[in-house]
């Protein structure tokens, strides 16, 4: 037995901020770790308490004022002057490849844990597989640095039946897709994630998505979406928010807007209207939330940003053929020129990862160097291969407006070549809590921990409560800041001194320990919902 019955009894009786609950003659209880004298935010209250957090095994024993006298600790960490908070939960990452990597160092998720992130959500934008049990087994077999929660991805589900075709599924194909969503839900997925902006997911009609979302609802899951249009590419930002709301109502499940933003010149300034629309639905009873990242540049593949969906149909080989088809050039260039205008022009597109021939240059730089029209330069780049870009397309006012809402949580939407993988949580604190006072420290912590855990249904996570898992971050409020930039996107953040994942030290004295204590966090399906495959 890992811990004594005395410890288990303490877990069941202590309450947050409790002191002196035990008689003086009780036997001493040994803790593995005591975080002493920090400014403790439990995730439950916006008012901190200067006190202690006691940990035994993988659980929190108490979080409150001063440690009761009967407790002793194998190790004490002085947290005086530090902020002690629930480990941060990144609601939207693309850390899938690193977490499943054969490289043990990549699996440690060091860019995340050095910011205090103890749980990473993967499978977002509809990219996650429906093989949740197999992914979980892999995560258990090869140690990872953070906990991992997973979505079923609409992309693999749809492609399993339709490939990259631009058509609706037959009734038989739709039924097969529903069974795959059900499989993923029964194996512990959070819900269904879609990326309706991306080919081939953007070939789907709303009705198709609703049918799959109903499956997630039946199992007690939620619907997470990179909405169909964050700009004015097709149905527009407002139309896309309406689509998410419709899916929530008709499928009868909570819905979540991934990396909420107003992208591009035609929709900048619409945050106020979007917030009013969402809050009207929330007041009417729809459970709708969102996540965001604190950067004005988004990141995606160059092909997704500039090519119209029809030009991406069939994959890269088909796209390259269209580049050489004289009959399609007028339409192709017209659509690309409009997409470039929406994003603010060639100066706003920075090549961030991929071919070193282009990384660090803007599309305007490339066009100027080759004395070419920006669209012709873009096609030349795409002939060489696809790249990741940083696309400067948002206003700081919109970023701030979304950030302030109590239903918006923090996410990195981590991607190659963008500093958000290495600095999102640290930047949000340093820029918007310390420098600008846009949000309070308590808002930052809640939106990075307890709100996320409660929204996603991550049980016994996101709060510093007795009996909860010991996912904890300690950071120096004077030093916690991002170092990564758009030109140096892989600099680790500073100021985090201690991170515990399931009670084990992942960061100690400001340095990663190399311990991989993360676990797959599988959601329990609704009772009785997994009696059949469909």
CORCOR-V490131 format. One record per residue. N is the residue number from 0. SS is DSSP state (~ for helix, > for strand, _ for the rest). PHI is phi in whole degrees, -180 to 180 (* if undefined). OMEGA is omega as a letter, one per 20 degrees, with the letter a starting at -180 (999 if undefined). Layout:
# CORCOR-V490131
N	SS	PHI	OMEGA
N	SS	PHI	OMEGA
This chain:
# CORCOR-V490131
0	_	*	a
1	_	-68	a
2	_	-133	a
3	_	-71	r
4	~	-64	r
5	~	-61	r
6	~	-62	r
7	~	-63	r
8	~	-65	r
9	~	-62	r
10	~	-58	a
11	~	-84	a
12	~	-111	a
13	_	-75	r
14	_	-124	r
15	_	-55	r
16	_	65	a
17	_	-88	r
18	_	-141	r
19	_	54	a
20	_	-83	a
21	_	-113	r
22	_	-66	a
23	_	-64	a
24	_	-89	r
25	_	-68	a
26	_	-66	r
27	_	-60	r
28	>	-115	a
29	>	-88	r
30	>	-96	r
31	_	-78	a
32	>	-150	r
33	>	-125	r
34	>	-92	a
35	>	-108	r
36	>	77	r
37	>	-85	r
38	>	-88	a
39	>	-95	r
40	_	-108	a
41	_	-84	a
42	_	92	r
43	_	-96	a
44	_	-129	r
45	_	-80	r
46	_	-101	a
47	_	-78	r
48	>	-129	r
49	>	-77	a
50	>	-174	a
51	>	-128	r
52	>	-129	a
53	>	-107	a
54	>	-133	r
55	>	-130	a
56	_	62	a
57	_	-100	a
58	>	-123	r
59	>	-83	r
60	>	-94	r
61	>	-156	r
62	>	-145	a
63	>	-175	a
64	_	-72	r
65	_	-105	a
66	_	-62	r
67	_	-55	a
68	_	-66	a
69	_	-78	r
70	>	-91	r
71	>	-121	a
72	>	-133	r
73	_	-65	r
74	_	-143	r
75	>	-118	r
76	>	-109	r
77	>	-75	a
78	_	-107	a
79	_	-56	a
80	_	81	a
81	>	-97	r
82	>	-94	r
83	>	-114	a
84	>	-145	r
85	>	-59	r
86	_	-55	a
87	>	-74	a
88	>	-120	a
89	>	-89	a
90	_	-72	a
91	_	-154	r
92	_	-125	r
93	_	-121	a
94	_	-88	a
95	~	-52	a
96	~	-64	r
97	~	-67	a
98	~	-67	r
99	_	-102	a
100	_	-71	r
101	_	-81	r
102	_	-89	a
103	~	-57	a
104	~	-68	r
105	~	-62	a
106	~	-65	r
107	_	-72	r
108	_	57	a
109	~	-60	r
110	~	-57	a
111	~	-86	a
112	~	-66	r
113	_	-75	r
114	_	-100	a
115	_	97	r
116	>	-80	a
117	>	-111	r
118	>	-138	r
119	>	-115	r
120	>	-96	a
121	>	-125	a
122	_	86	a
123	~	-73	a
124	~	58	r
125	~	75	a
126	_	-93	a
127	_	-79	r
128	_	-72	r
129	_	-97	r
130	_	-90	a
131	~	-63	a
132	~	-63	r
133	~	-66	r
134	~	-63	a
135	~	-64	r
136	~	-64	r
137	~	-65	r
138	~	-67	r
139	~	-74	a
140	~	-75	a
141	_	-121	a
142	_	-54	r
143	_	-121	a
144	_	-79	a
145	_	-122	r
146	>	-66	a
147	>	-137	r
148	>	-114	a
149	>	-131	r
150	_	-105	r
151	>	-77	a
152	>	-97	r
153	~	-62	a
154	~	-57	r
155	~	-60	r
156	~	-63	a
157	~	-69	a
158	~	-66	r
159	~	-63	r
160	~	-111	a
161	~	-117	a
162	_	60	r
163	_	-107	a
164	_	-76	r
165	_	-96	r
166	_	-159	r
167	_	-82	r
168	_	-73	r
169	_	-71	r
170	~	-55	r
171	~	-68	r
172	~	-66	r
173	~	-63	r
174	~	-64	r
175	~	-65	r
176	~	-65	r
177	~	-63	r
178	~	-66	r
179	~	-71	r
180	~	-62	r
181	~	-62	r
182	~	-57	a
183	~	-62	r
184	~	-67	a
185	~	-68	r
186	_	-91	r
187	_	114	r
188	_	-68	r
189	_	-68	a
190	>	168	r
191	>	-100	r
192	>	-113	r
193	>	-126	r
194	>	-127	a
195	_	-71	r
196	_	-83	a
197	_	-99	r
198	_	-74	j
199	_	-95	a
200	~	-63	a
201	~	-73	r
202	~	-81	a
203	_	-79	r
204	_	-91	a
205	~	-56	a
206	~	-61	r
207	~	-64	a
208	~	-65	r
209	~	-59	a
210	~	-62	r
211	~	-74	r
212	~	-64	r
213	~	-62	r
214	~	-67	r
215	~	-60	r
216	~	-63	a
217	~	-60	a
218	_	-94	r
219	_	86	a
220	_	-95	r
221	>	-124	r
222	>	-114	a
223	>	-119	a
224	>	-145	q
225	>	-73	a
226	_	-62	a
227	_	-63	a
228	_	-153	r
229	_	-95	a
230	_	-135	r
231	_	-134	r
232	_	-71	a
233	_	-143	a
234	_	-90	r
235	~	84	a
236	~	-60	a
237	~	-65	r
238	~	-64	a
239	~	-72	r
240	~	-64	r
241	~	-61	a
242	~	-65	r
243	~	-60	a
244	~	-63	r
245	~	-61	r
246	~	-61	r
247	~	-60	a
248	~	-69	a
249	~	-78	r
250	~	-89	r
251	_	59	r
252	_	-153	r
253	_	-63	r
254	>	-126	a
255	>	-138	r
256	>	-93	a
257	_	-73	r
258	_	30	a
259	_	-59	a
260	_	-164	r
261	_	-116	a
262	_	-98	r
263	_	102	a
264	_	-65	a
265	_	-80	a
266	_	-123	r
267	_	-58	a
268	_	96	a
269	_	-87	a
270	~	-57	a
271	~	-60	r
272	~	-65	a
273	~	-66	r
274	~	-62	r
275	~	-62	a
276	~	-64	a
277	~	-68	a
278	~	-71	r
279	~	-65	r
280	~	-67	r
281	~	-62	r
282	~	-65	r
283	_	-84	r
284	_	112	r
285	_	-78	r
286	_	-84	a
287	>	-127	a
288	>	-134	r
289	>	-156	r
290	>	-124	a
291	>	-153	r
292	_	-122	a
293	_	-90	a
294	_	-134	r
295	_	-88	r
296	>	-104	r
297	>	-89	r
298	>	-148	r
299	>	-162	r
300	>	-79	a
301	~	-57	a
302	~	-64	r
303	~	-69	a
304	~	-75	a
305	~	-108	a
306	_	-83	r
307	_	-69	a
308	~	-54	a
309	~	-62	a
310	~	-77	r
311	~	-92	a
312	_	-59	r
313	_	89	r
314	_	90	a
315	~	-62	a
316	~	-60	r
317	~	-68	r
318	~	-63	r
319	~	-62	r
320	~	-65	r
321	~	-67	r
322	~	-60	a
323	_	-101	a
324	_	-93	a
325	~	-58	a
326	~	-71	a
327	~	-108	a
328	~	-66	a
329	~	-63	r
330	~	-65	a
331	~	-61	a
332	~	-68	r
333	~	-63	a
334	~	-67	r
335	~	-65	r
336	~	-64	r
337	~	-67	r
338	~	-64	r
339	~	-68	r
340	~	-62	a
341	~	-59	a
342	_	-87	r
343	_	103	r
344	_	99	a
345	~	-66	r
346	~	-71	a
347	~	-93	a
348	>	-105	r
349	>	-108	r
350	>	-73	a
351	>	-115	r
352	>	-156	a
353	_	130	a
354	_	-61	r
355	_	-66	r
356	_	-64	a
357	_	-119	a
358	_	-58	a
359	_	94	r
360	_	-111	r
361	>	-89	r
362	~	-61	r
363	~	-63	r
364	~	-61	a
365	~	-65	a
366	~	-64	a
367	~	-65	a
368	~	-65	a
369	_	-101	a
370	_	53	a
371	_	-123	r
372	_	-63	a
373	~	-56	r
374	~	-69	r
375	~	-63	r
376	~	-64	r
377	~	-63	r
378	~	-65	r
379	~	-62	r
380	~	-63	a
381	~	-67	r
382	~	-64	r
383	~	-70	a
384	_	152	r
385	_	-85	r
386	_	-130	r
387	>	-87	r
388	>	-127	r
389	>	-101	a
390	>	-116	a
391	>	-84	a
392	_	-137	a
393	_	-120	r
394	_	-98	r
395	~	-62	r
396	~	-63	r
397	~	-67	r
398	~	-58	a
399	~	-64	a
400	~	-61	r
401	~	-67	a
402	~	-58	a
403	~	-74	a
404	_	-74	a
405	_	-71	r
406	_	-105	a
407	>	-109	a
408	>	-110	a
409	>	-89	r
410	_	-149	a
411	_	-97	a
412	_	49	a
413	_	-54	a
414	_	-154	a
415	_	-61	r
416	_	84	r
417	_	-113	a
418	_	-66	a
419	~	-65	r
420	~	-66	a
421	~	-101	a
422	~	-143	a
423	~	-60	a
424	~	-68	r
425	~	-66	r
426	~	-67	a
427	~	-58	r
428	~	-67	a
429	~	-66	a
430	~	-80	a
431	~	-103	r
432	~	-97	a
433	~	-80	a
434	~	-80	a
435	_	-104	a
436	_	57	r
437	_	-68	r
438	_	-131	r
439	_	-86	r
440	~	-60	r
441	~	-63	r
442	~	-62	r
443	~	-59	a
444	~	-67	a
445	~	-62	a
446	~	-73	r
447	~	-111	a
448	_	-145	a
449	~	-66	r
450	~	-59	a
451	~	-67	a
452	~	-60	a
453	~	-68	a
454	~	-66	a
455	~	-86	r
456	_	75	r
457	_	-86	a
458	_	-70	r
459	_	57	r
460	_	-132	r
461	_	83	r
462	_	-136	r
463	_	-96	a
464	_	-132	r
465	_	-56	r
466	_	89	r
467	_	-80	r
468	>	-64	a
469	_	-85	r
470	_	-101	a
471	>	-140	r
472	>	-122	r
473	>	-124	r
474	>	-136	r
475	>	-85	a
476	_	-64	r
477	_	-88	a
478	_	-123	a
479	_	-68	a
480	>	-164	r
481	_	-81	r
482	_	-110	a
483	_	-66	r
484	_	-132	r
485	_	-67	r
486	_	-96	r
487	_	-133	a
488	_	-79	a
489	_	-114	r
490	_	-85	a
491	_	-69	r
492	_	-70	a
493	>	-122	r
494	_	105	r
495	>	-83	a
496	>	-102	a
497	>	-143	r
498	>	-135	r
499	>	-115	r
500	>	-120	a
501	_	52	r
502	_	82	a
503	>	-106	a
504	>	-74	r
505	>	-95	r
506	>	-130	a
507	>	-137	a
508	_	62	r
509	_	84	a
510	>	-121	r
511	>	-61	a
512	_	-90	a
513	_	85	r
514	_	-84	r
515	_	-105	a
516	_	-108	a
517	_	-70	r
518	_	-134	r
519	>	-69	r
520	_	-103	a
521	_	-99	a
522	_	-80	r
523	_	-79	a
524	_	-63	r
525	_	-57	a
526	_	-53	r
527	_	82	a
528	_	-84	a
529	_	-112	r
530	_	-75	r
531	_	-139	a
532	_	-77	a
533	_	-92	999
